[in-house]
Amino acid sequence: MMDRDVTPVDEWRLIEAKPGGIPLGVAETLFAQSNGYIGMRANPAEGRDSAEHGTFINGLHETWHIRHAEDAYGLAREGQSIINAPDSKAMRLYIDDEPLRLGNAEVLDYERSLDFRDGILRRRFTWRTPGGKNVRVTSERMVSFQEKHVAVMSLEVELLDSDAAVAINSQILNRQDGEDEYHDSDAAQGSELDPRRAETLHDRVLNPTFQAESGSERSTLAFRCARSKMTVACAMDHEYTVTTPDGEAPFIEIDQRTEQDSAQVLYHVNAPKGTVIRLEKFVSYHSSRHVRGEELAFRCARTLNRVRRIGLRTLQENQKEWLERFWDRSDVVIHNQPELQQAVRWNIWQLIQASARAEFQGIPAKGMTGTGYGGHYFWDTEIYVLPFLSYTSPSFARNALRFRWDMLEAAWSRADELAHDGALFPWRTINGMESSAYYAAGTAQYHIDADIVYALMKYVYATGDVDFLLREGTDLLLSTARFWMSLGFFDAERKEFQIHSVTGPDEYNTVVNNNLYTNVMAQYNLDAAADVIRQMMTERPEAFREVCHRYNLEMAEVEEWEEAAAKMYIPFNEELGIHPQDDQFLLRKRWNLDDPEAGPKRPLLLHYHPLTIYRHQIIKQADVVLALFLQGNKFTDEEKRADYDYYDPLTTGDSSLSAVVQSIVAAELGYGEKAIDFFIRGLYVDLANLHGNAADGVHVASAGGVWQSLVYGFGGFRDYGGAFTIDPRLPDEWEGLTYRVTIYGCRLRVTVRRRTVEVVVEEGDHALGPIHIAGHEVIVGAEPITIVVGERPEHEPPAESEPDEEDLARIAEQADSPSDASPPAAPKGTGMQGDPAESKTAKK
Ligand code: BGC
């Protein structure tokens, strides 16, 4: 998948062994660093060459008026785009007035690496200057996990064989509006069509509000966004050392220049051969919706004072310890597979980068690594990232859920605007308002409400955080349950509850009736809300009374939710024995994906008008198949197999959210080869740039899916309704797999080998259980338990065949009359019984 001369294998690092070995924009993404609050693309310190300069502060965005050529009531009005925060990465180097520019420099012994154990991006090489002098250049950059507002970097220059005049120009630059002195073209913002890219903002965004210098080495700039009125301040401070062979300190001249769009601190020194000049740079960012730039600048100063006292080396050490603890609870090991291991860790690294300090913000689809999708938050967080966080870093999962809860006000208003009850969360957003201009593939994805509830319940089942459930959780449950009741309806005989005019996860079939995924997830949502309220009634009467009072809730309403859930229409086609994706799906024309002549060009969304796509039986991403995974206890094995077999050939995988899900379900069905194939596609989606747009930022949802493929797919972990089971499917070519999940504060280590599963509580003070492992019920404690796993049959998916004309006519007839099809008895949604904190753990 990767050129190993350029990116050699290292289980803990991503390495670029040749300058320019990886395409520029892709490398900027792959080596990008973030703590979830500050994000920095891996642009070189010298500024050039860059495909897209990127420095991001989570939540810092500009708004713009969406001009709909044909307007309609309730369409999203305000676009939101993540913006380029002032760039503090620049530390330009000049030797005898010649600027270093890697693109045309003569460079020896080059290596750039990102180490997942300390989060430091390192670069070292020897530069043979145009004047023939050899200079060793070493640089480091780190965005701090412990200090949310801080990044630190260093540049070290060693004159190997000559005296030289050395100049280092350390800068903060407003790249959102200004251009740097090289007029770098912004290649990634090209004008060609790609809806996955961010909107380009043409008007000035960042208006300077404050500039300051302090001492000769500290500078601060502050700005306010023209429309969103958000403010941001960035400050830098420095520390230098010069070491000469004879110990004589040469004279260092420092110039400082601070303007509205840039701040510079320049160091000049005429140094003898053998001198080492080291410049350390401390950077702080603060941003706000309300606070003035001057106050933010003051906060930056406070932060800088503190971290300067700590010192760069100690900050690096602290980060290493922080990450050691992270890996202890989150690492997944594929035994003796260094290549895969490197890629697995890179993906897990993306998850922590995107989420750790997001705190009062969401987790953008691209993390903080690029401007793709405008920096928006989608359902990607809840379905793809939160399971990982809930089982490895639950406090980060809680923050992300709290952030959704914080949006409730806007979600209530949005539901009201669309004539619904309860809350409707935006399909894509930064500030809580719907930002999806194309409602068919946006607002109509109402499933976002149920996705949030799904993530909430998973978090609660994993942690037993009943307090959160009773406070924020009930708000989310009630508001979404009410929403579904007003969106869906009972048929005339009150036999079925149907939901019309929705879009499921598959964006190639929009505004359809009874999308299977949506109905199944809404059913889950309604059941979860009813179960929690009933449980509160008996076990937390005070909290129950309070919530009933606040929401004017009566049990008759809860009974309605239960009835709607029980009667939820689940489309099923007897003839094919499958769940149609929606009421119209089976009527559509098939489009053979593999036909080189008549088959479509990929990805479809870049080559065909939406209407061309919509009239075909073709899907962008797992939809029914995703439901089979998320709500797997509601489907029989036979149904799962039939559904998977039907949808697999129709799935383009044009969304990176698909392969990982297909891998999990394929693994469950015993389709070993498919499972591995889809896993590899998810694993390398960015590392091998499989979708061609890694330059726009990391596919964070896919990274979350990689973890899920390992833990749920091959690791066989399931947690329906907080009942934990492990039924692994180790690929033939793997010796073993080790993963960890933290449940109720206890860390469970699971090691899967060919014929055994070993489980142990490796951290925590109580036993866990009962857990069903390969059919055995066990209570797991500090002593490892080994369970023998029976041989598993491998299955082959059927060869693809097109249904003939007669078949199609019959199918169409059935699909036409959804009410005639008898819905399979969907098992009742899951819920908690008793206090989850008591029922799922057995004390030692
Ligand atoms: C997918 C969505 C996803 C979005 C952001 C789209 O291509 O179809 O499901 O939420 O990308 O990752």
Boltz pocket constraint, residues with backbone or C-beta under 6 A from the ligand:
constraints:
  - pocket:
      binder: B
      contacts: [[A, 365], [A, 373], [A, 378], [A, 379], [A, 380], [A, 505], [A, 507], [A, 620], [A, 621], [A, 654], [A, 655], [A, 656], [A, 657], [A, 701]]
      max_distance: 6.0
